[in-house]
Structure formats: structure tokens, C-alpha cells
Amino acid sequence: MVSMDNFSYFRRYNFGMKILNKTIDLQSVLLEINKYSHEMAKRTALEIRKQASFDLYQENILKIYQETLNNNQNEPVENNKLYGKITNEYKSLKRILYENKLTSLQNEVKKNCSLICTQSEELEILKNTIIKIKNSKSYKIGRAVTFPARCIKKCLHSAIRKINNKQD
């Protein structure tokens, strides 16, 4: 789970596959859930929006795109004279397609941000519910009562597996 503690490291690897180096098991999932803090999630989300802002990214892309459009030095003079109108129409079409794609990506980012906020709130509710259950007397009594039965069941399964292995 991304937090302010590991944000710089995760950002350096663009939150990609290189950071997925822990085994995923019940213990590690519970450990991450217990680390969860609604306030930390808010601060982390704000930092991500600040550093990986789509608006900032969009400004950089538009700046590069505008510089590319304005730079006609790489085009031969003859082509500008012969195909100038076609070149301008092509540039105009490219810009329209780019703007449409950009709008589509912006809408997708907004939708995903909304989904992340909703999931963050749901995780907070789930964490609080788990804490309430763990602190309840019935949970503590139930764990104490069922512990011997779980141990016996585990031993029986182990014995059956050993018997089955010997028969093979």
C-alpha cells in the first residue's frame, strides 16, 4: 500500500512491477490493512496529485506539441510550397485527434480518482469494523472456545495425509 513512508521509493519506480517484491499472504495483507490510516491516505493522494498531476503532464505535452507544430525547419522548402495546405490540414487533424484523446484520458482519470476516493472510504469503514469485531467479547470468547477444535482438526488432517501418503 502506498503511504508517505514509501511514496518516494514507489514514485521512483512509477508505482510499477519493480515494487511488487513482497509475498502476498494473509499475514502481509493484514499488516498492510493495519497500517492503513485515512489521514495518511488523504495526504498520499494529495502528494500523488501534486507530483503526478495530469494537468502538469498535459501542460508539458501541449508545450512539446506546440513546439513541434511551430518547428518547420525539418521540412524541406519544396514540400512546404507544394504540400503546404495538406501539411497544415494534417497538423490540424492531428491536433483535433490529440485533443479528443486528451479529453478522453482526462475523463478516465477523473473517474479513476473518484473510484479511488470511494475505495479509500470503504477501506476505512472496513478497518473500523474489523477493529470493533476484534474488540468484541463474543469474538474473544469464540476464539478461545474454537481454538482447541481448530487444533484437533489440523492434527486430524495431518494424520490423514500421512496415512494416505504411506498407502501410496
C-alpha atoms as an extended CHARMM CRD file, in Angstrom:
* protein
*
       168  EXT
         1         1  MET       CA              0.0000000000        0.0000000000        0.0000000000  PROA      1               0.0000000000
         2         2  VAL       CA              1.3650000000        3.4220000000       -0.9120000000  PROA      2               0.0000000000
         3         3  SER       CA              1.9070000000        5.7560000000        2.0200000000  PROA      3               0.0000000000
         4         4  MET       CA              4.0270000000        8.8240000000        2.6570000000  PROA      4               0.0000000000
         5         5  ASP       CA              6.6620000000        6.4800000000        4.1460000000  PROA      5               0.0000000000
         6         6  ASN       CA              7.2450000000        4.6380000000        0.8620000000  PROA      6               0.0000000000
         7         7  PHE       CA              5.9550000000        7.2070000000       -1.6330000000  PROA      7               0.0000000000
         8         8  SER       CA              9.3930000000        8.4230000000       -2.8530000000  PROA      8               0.0000000000
         9         9  TYR       CA             10.6130000000        4.8820000000       -3.4480000000  PROA      9               0.0000000000
        10        10  PHE       CA              7.4070000000        3.8180000000       -5.2220000000  PROA      10              0.0000000000
        11        11  ARG       CA              7.3510000000        7.0310000000       -7.3180000000  PROA      11              0.0000000000
        12        12  ARG       CA             10.9460000000        6.4260000000       -8.4270000000  PROA      12              0.0000000000
        13        13  TYR       CA              9.7240000000        3.1520000000       -9.9700000000  PROA      13              0.0000000000
        14        14  ASN       CA              6.4960000000        4.7430000000      -11.2660000000  PROA      14              0.0000000000
        15        15  PHE       CA              4.4500000000        2.5300000000       -8.9290000000  PROA      15              0.0000000000
        16        16  GLY       CA              5.2710000000       -0.3770000000      -11.2730000000  PROA      16              0.0000000000
        17        17  MET       CA              6.1420000000       -4.0490000000      -11.1240000000  PROA      17              0.0000000000
        18        18  LYS       CA              9.5790000000       -3.4840000000       -9.5410000000  PROA      18              0.0000000000
        19        19  ILE       CA              7.9500000000       -2.5370000000       -6.2430000000  PROA      19              0.0000000000
        20        20  LEU       CA              5.8770000000       -5.7230000000       -6.0520000000  PROA      20              0.0000000000
        21        21  ASN       CA              8.5650000000       -7.6890000000       -4.2670000000  PROA      21              0.0000000000
        22        22  LYS       CA              6.7100000000       -8.8810000000       -1.1570000000  PROA      22              0.0000000000
        23        23  THR       CA              4.8870000000      -12.1690000000       -0.9910000000  PROA      23              0.0000000000
        24        24  ILE       CA              1.1420000000      -11.8040000000       -0.7850000000  PROA      24              0.0000000000
        25        25  ASP       CA             -0.2330000000      -13.8750000000        2.0480000000  PROA      25              0.0000000000
        26        26  LEU       CA             -2.7510000000      -13.3780000000        4.8230000000  PROA      26              0.0000000000
        27        27  GLN       CA             -0.1880000000      -12.0120000000        7.2650000000  PROA      27              0.0000000000
        28        28  SER       CA              1.2100000000       -9.3930000000        4.8660000000  PROA      28              0.0000000000
        29        29  VAL       CA             -2.2910000000       -8.2920000000        3.7940000000  PROA      29              0.0000000000
        30        30  LEU       CA             -3.3910000000       -7.9140000000        7.4230000000  PROA      30              0.0000000000
        31        31  LEU       CA             -0.1940000000       -6.0000000000        8.1840000000  PROA      31              0.0000000000
        32        32  GLU       CA             -0.9070000000       -3.5570000000        5.3370000000  PROA      32              0.0000000000
        33        33  ILE       CA             -4.5460000000       -3.1640000000        6.3980000000  PROA      33              0.0000000000
        34        34  ASN       CA             -3.4570000000       -2.4170000000        9.9640000000  PROA      34              0.0000000000
        35        35  LYS       CA             -1.0640000000        0.2520000000        8.6690000000  PROA      35              0.0000000000
        36        36  TYR       CA             -3.9300000000        1.9780000000        6.8520000000  PROA      36              0.0000000000
        37        37  SER       CA             -4.8530000000        5.4490000000        8.0330000000  PROA      37              0.0000000000
        38        38  HSD       CA             -7.4960000000        7.5960000000        6.4000000000  PROA      38              0.0000000000
        39        39  GLU       CA             -5.4520000000       10.7360000000        7.0340000000  PROA      39              0.0000000000
        40        40  MET       CA             -2.2850000000        9.1620000000        5.5990000000  PROA      40              0.0000000000
        41        41  ALA       CA             -4.2520000000        8.0550000000        2.5310000000  PROA      41              0.0000000000
        42        42  LYS       CA             -5.5250000000       11.6080000000        2.0400000000  PROA      42              0.0000000000
        43        43  ARG       CA             -2.0090000000       13.0790000000        2.3530000000  PROA      43              0.0000000000
        44        44  THR       CA             -0.6090000000       10.4630000000       -0.0130000000  PROA      44              0.0000000000
        45        45  ALA       CA             -3.3570000000       11.0790000000       -2.5730000000  PROA      45              0.0000000000
        46        46  LEU       CA             -2.7140000000       14.8270000000       -2.4450000000  PROA      46              0.0000000000
        47        47  GLU       CA              1.0190000000       14.2680000000       -2.9200000000  PROA      47              0.0000000000
        48        48  ILE       CA              0.3860000000       11.9860000000       -5.8960000000  PROA      48              0.0000000000
        49        49  ARG       CA             -1.9190000000       14.5890000000       -7.4320000000  PROA      49              0.0000000000
        50        50  LYS       CA              0.7290000000       17.2480000000       -6.8340000000  PROA      50              0.0000000000
        51        51  GLN       CA              3.6670000000       15.3210000000       -8.3200000000  PROA      51              0.0000000000
        52        52  ALA       CA              1.8480000000       13.3330000000      -10.9910000000  PROA      52              0.0000000000
        53        53  SER       CA             -0.7620000000       15.9050000000      -11.8520000000  PROA      53              0.0000000000
        54        54  PHE       CA             -2.4600000000       15.2060000000      -15.1340000000  PROA      54              0.0000000000
        55        55  ASP       CA             -2.7750000000       18.9620000000      -15.6570000000  PROA      55              0.0000000000
        56        56  LEU       CA              1.0030000000       19.3310000000      -15.2680000000  PROA      56              0.0000000000
        57        57  TYR       CA              1.5580000000       16.4020000000      -17.6140000000  PROA      57              0.0000000000
        58        58  GLN       CA             -0.9420000000       17.8730000000      -20.0660000000  PROA      58              0.0000000000
        59        59  GLU       CA              0.8070000000       21.2670000000      -19.9940000000  PROA      59              0.0000000000
        60        60  ASN       CA              4.1530000000       19.6240000000      -20.7680000000  PROA      60              0.0000000000
        61        61  ILE       CA              2.6950000000       17.5550000000      -23.6030000000  PROA      61              0.0000000000
        62        62  LEU       CA              0.9130000000       20.5830000000      -25.0930000000  PROA      62              0.0000000000
        63        63  LYS       CA              4.1130000000       22.6250000000      -24.8430000000  PROA      63              0.0000000000
        64        64  ILE       CA              6.0770000000       19.9170000000      -26.6610000000  PROA      64              0.0000000000
        65        65  TYR       CA              3.2920000000       19.5370000000      -29.2020000000  PROA      65              0.0000000000
        66        66  GLN       CA              3.1550000000       23.3030000000      -29.8470000000  PROA      66              0.0000000000
        67        67  GLU       CA              6.9430000000       23.4420000000      -30.2700000000  PROA      67              0.0000000000
        68        68  THR       CA              6.6900000000       20.5690000000      -32.7400000000  PROA      68              0.0000000000
        69        69  LEU       CA              3.9660000000       22.3470000000      -34.7000000000  PROA      69              0.0000000000
        70        70  ASN       CA              5.9470000000       25.5920000000      -34.7570000000  PROA      70              0.0000000000
        71        71  ASN       CA              9.1740000000       23.8930000000      -35.8270000000  PROA      71              0.0000000000
        72        72  ASN       CA              9.0450000000       23.5810000000      -39.6000000000  PROA      72              0.0000000000
        73        73  GLN       CA             12.8200000000       23.6320000000      -40.0250000000  PROA      73              0.0000000000
        74        74  ASN       CA             12.9630000000       19.8970000000      -40.6270000000  PROA      74              0.0000000000
        75        75  GLU       CA             10.5400000000       20.0680000000      -43.5350000000  PROA      75              0.0000000000
        76        76  PRO       CA             12.0830000000       20.7490000000      -46.9560000000  PROA      76              0.0000000000
        77        77  VAL       CA             11.1620000000       24.0750000000      -48.5120000000  PROA      77              0.0000000000
        78        78  GLU       CA              9.7830000000       22.3600000000      -51.6230000000  PROA      78              0.0000000000
        79        79  ASN       CA              7.3350000000       20.3220000000      -49.5730000000  PROA      79              0.0000000000
        80        80  ASN       CA              6.1140000000       23.4630000000      -47.8290000000  PROA      80              0.0000000000
        81        81  LYS       CA              5.4780000000       25.0950000000      -51.1830000000  PROA      81              0.0000000000
        82        82  LEU       CA              3.9380000000       22.0320000000      -52.8280000000  PROA      82              0.0000000000
        83        83  TYR       CA              2.1130000000       20.4640000000      -49.9080000000  PROA      83              0.0000000000
        84        84  GLY       CA              1.7010000000       23.3970000000      -47.5250000000  PROA      84              0.0000000000
        85        85  LYS       CA             -2.0940000000       23.1950000000      -47.4410000000  PROA      85              0.0000000000
        86        86  ILE       CA             -2.0670000000       19.4270000000      -46.9540000000  PROA      86              0.0000000000
        87        87  THR       CA              0.5930000000       19.7430000000      -44.2340000000  PROA      87              0.0000000000
        88        88  ASN       CA             -1.4770000000       22.3350000000      -42.3790000000  PROA      88              0.0000000000
        89        89  GLU       CA             -4.6280000000       20.2060000000      -42.6940000000  PROA      89              0.0000000000
        90        90  TYR       CA             -2.7060000000       17.1790000000      -41.4340000000  PROA      90              0.0000000000
        91        91  LYS       CA             -1.3530000000       19.1730000000      -38.4840000000  PROA      91              0.0000000000
        92        92  SER       CA             -4.8590000000       20.4380000000      -37.7350000000  PROA      92              0.0000000000
        93        93  LEU       CA             -6.2860000000       16.9010000000      -37.8900000000  PROA      93              0.0000000000
        94        94  LYS       CA             -3.5050000000       15.5910000000      -35.6390000000  PROA      94              0.0000000000
        95        95  ARG       CA             -4.2720000000       18.3180000000      -33.1230000000  PROA      95              0.0000000000
        96        96  ILE       CA             -8.0110000000       17.5050000000      -33.1340000000  PROA      96              0.0000000000
        97        97  LEU       CA             -7.3050000000       13.7890000000      -32.6730000000  PROA      97              0.0000000000
        98        98  TYR       CA             -4.8310000000       14.6110000000      -29.9050000000  PROA      98              0.0000000000
        99        99  GLU       CA             -7.3190000000       16.8790000000      -28.1300000000  PROA      99              0.0000000000
       100       100  ASN       CA            -10.0460000000       14.2070000000      -28.3640000000  PROA      100             0.0000000000
       101       101  LYS       CA             -7.7110000000       11.6050000000      -26.9160000000  PROA      101             0.0000000000
       102       102  LEU       CA             -6.6400000000       14.0350000000      -24.2120000000  PROA      102             0.0000000000
       103       103  THR       CA            -10.2610000000       14.7300000000      -23.2370000000  PROA      103             0.0000000000
       104       104  SER       CA            -10.9510000000       11.0090000000      -23.1310000000  PROA      104             0.0000000000
       105       105  LEU       CA             -7.9260000000       10.4240000000      -20.8700000000  PROA      105             0.0000000000
       106       106  GLN       CA             -8.9150000000       13.3080000000      -18.5820000000  PROA      106             0.0000000000
       107       107  ASN       CA            -12.3910000000       11.8040000000      -18.1470000000  PROA      107             0.0000000000
       108       108  GLU       CA            -10.8870000000        8.4080000000      -17.3840000000  PROA      108             0.0000000000
       109       109  VAL       CA             -8.5190000000        9.9000000000      -14.7930000000  PROA      109             0.0000000000
       110       110  LYS       CA            -11.3950000000       11.7560000000      -13.0940000000  PROA      110             0.0000000000
       111       111  LYS       CA            -13.4310000000        8.5410000000      -12.9810000000  PROA      111             0.0000000000
       112       112  ASN       CA            -10.4920000000        6.5880000000      -11.5250000000  PROA      112             0.0000000000
       113       113  CYS       CA             -9.7920000000        9.2930000000       -8.9130000000  PROA      113             0.0000000000
       114       114  SER       CA            -13.4210000000        9.1450000000       -7.8290000000  PROA      114             0.0000000000
       115       115  LEU       CA            -13.2210000000        5.3590000000       -7.5880000000  PROA      115             0.0000000000
       116       116  ILE       CA            -10.0100000000        5.5510000000       -5.5090000000  PROA      116             0.0000000000
       117       117  CYS       CA            -11.6210000000        8.0190000000       -3.0860000000  PROA      117             0.0000000000
       118       118  THR       CA            -14.6550000000        5.7380000000       -2.7110000000  PROA      118             0.0000000000
       119       119  GLN       CA            -12.4380000000        2.6960000000       -2.1230000000  PROA      119             0.0000000000
       120       120  SER       CA            -10.3880000000        4.6410000000        0.4270000000  PROA      120             0.0000000000
       121       121  GLU       CA            -13.5320000000        5.4640000000        2.3920000000  PROA      121             0.0000000000
       122       122  GLU       CA            -14.7360000000        1.8490000000        2.1480000000  PROA      122             0.0000000000
       123       123  LEU       CA            -11.3660000000        0.5900000000        3.4340000000  PROA      123             0.0000000000
       124       124  GLU       CA            -11.6020000000        2.9380000000        6.4050000000  PROA      124             0.0000000000
       125       125  ILE       CA            -15.0890000000        1.5990000000        7.2250000000  PROA      125             0.0000000000
       126       126  LEU       CA            -13.8760000000       -2.0000000000        6.8330000000  PROA      126             0.0000000000
       127       127  LYS       CA            -10.8630000000       -1.3750000000        9.0660000000  PROA      127             0.0000000000
       128       128  ASN       CA            -13.0660000000        0.1580000000       11.7820000000  PROA      128             0.0000000000
       129       129  THR       CA            -15.4950000000       -2.7770000000       11.5360000000  PROA      129             0.0000000000
       130       130  ILE       CA            -12.6480000000       -5.2960000000       11.9130000000  PROA      130             0.0000000000
       131       131  ILE       CA            -11.3490000000       -3.4210000000       14.9570000000  PROA      131             0.0000000000
       132       132  LYS       CA            -14.8280000000       -3.4080000000       16.5400000000  PROA      132             0.0000000000
       133       133  ILE       CA            -15.2200000000       -7.1430000000       15.9020000000  PROA      133             0.0000000000
       134       134  LYS       CA            -11.7620000000       -7.9520000000       17.3100000000  PROA      134             0.0000000000
       135       135  ASN       CA            -12.5210000000       -5.9030000000       20.4220000000  PROA      135             0.0000000000
       136       136  SER       CA            -15.9250000000       -7.5120000000       20.9930000000  PROA      136             0.0000000000
       137       137  LYS       CA            -16.3360000000      -10.0130000000       23.8320000000  PROA      137             0.0000000000
       138       138  SER       CA            -18.1380000000      -12.5400000000       21.6310000000  PROA      138             0.0000000000
       139       139  TYR       CA            -15.1560000000      -12.6260000000       19.2210000000  PROA      139             0.0000000000
       140       140  LYS       CA            -12.6860000000      -13.1710000000       22.0510000000  PROA      140             0.0000000000
       141       141  ILE       CA            -14.8540000000      -15.8730000000       23.6300000000  PROA      141             0.0000000000
       142       142  GLY       CA            -15.4510000000      -17.5220000000       20.2430000000  PROA      142             0.0000000000
       143       143  ARG       CA            -11.7100000000      -17.6490000000       19.5020000000  PROA      143             0.0000000000
       144       144  ALA       CA            -10.9910000000      -19.1970000000       22.8980000000  PROA      144             0.0000000000
       145       145  VAL       CA            -13.7780000000      -21.7680000000       22.5370000000  PROA      145             0.0000000000
       146       146  THR       CA            -12.9470000000      -22.8120000000       18.9870000000  PROA      146             0.0000000000
       147       147  PHE       CA             -9.1630000000      -22.8840000000       19.4290000000  PROA      147             0.0000000000
       148       148  PRO       CA             -8.9710000000      -26.4850000000       20.7170000000  PROA      148             0.0000000000
       149       149  ALA       CA            -11.3430000000      -27.6650000000       17.9780000000  PROA      149             0.0000000000
       150       150  ARG       CA             -9.2060000000      -25.9870000000       15.2920000000  PROA      150             0.0000000000
       151       151  CYS       CA             -6.0510000000      -27.6210000000       16.6920000000  PROA      151             0.0000000000
       152       152  ILE       CA             -7.6980000000      -31.0560000000       16.7150000000  PROA      152             0.0000000000
       153       153  LYS       CA             -8.9690000000      -30.5820000000       13.1570000000  PROA      153             0.0000000000
       154       154  LYS       CA             -5.4890000000      -29.5700000000       11.9650000000  PROA      154             0.0000000000
       155       155  CYS       CA             -3.9170000000      -32.6430000000       13.6280000000  PROA      155             0.0000000000
       156       156  LEU       CA             -6.5230000000      -34.9650000000       12.1160000000  PROA      156             0.0000000000
       157       157  HSD       CA             -5.9360000000      -33.5760000000        8.6310000000  PROA      157             0.0000000000
       158       158  SER       CA             -2.1970000000      -34.0010000000        9.0720000000  PROA      158             0.0000000000
       159       159  ALA       CA             -2.6100000000      -37.6010000000       10.2670000000  PROA      159             0.0000000000
       160       160  ILE       CA             -4.9220000000      -38.4570000000        7.3560000000  PROA      160             0.0000000000
       161       161  ARG       CA             -2.4300000000      -37.0160000000        4.8580000000  PROA      161             0.0000000000
       162       162  LYS       CA              0.3870000000      -39.1040000000        6.4080000000  PROA      162             0.0000000000
       163       163  ILE       CA             -1.7380000000      -42.2500000000        6.2400000000  PROA      163             0.0000000000
       164       164  ASN       CA             -2.6660000000      -41.5440000000        2.6130000000  PROA      164             0.0000000000
       165       165  ASN       CA              0.9930000000      -40.9400000000        1.7070000000  PROA      165             0.0000000000
       166       166  LYS       CA              2.0430000000      -44.2390000000        3.3020000000  PROA      166             0.0000000000
       167       167  GLN       CA             -0.6490000000      -46.1160000000        1.3580000000  PROA      167             0.0000000000
       168       168  ASP       CA              0.5930000000      -44.7260000000       -1.9640000000  PROA      168             0.0000000000
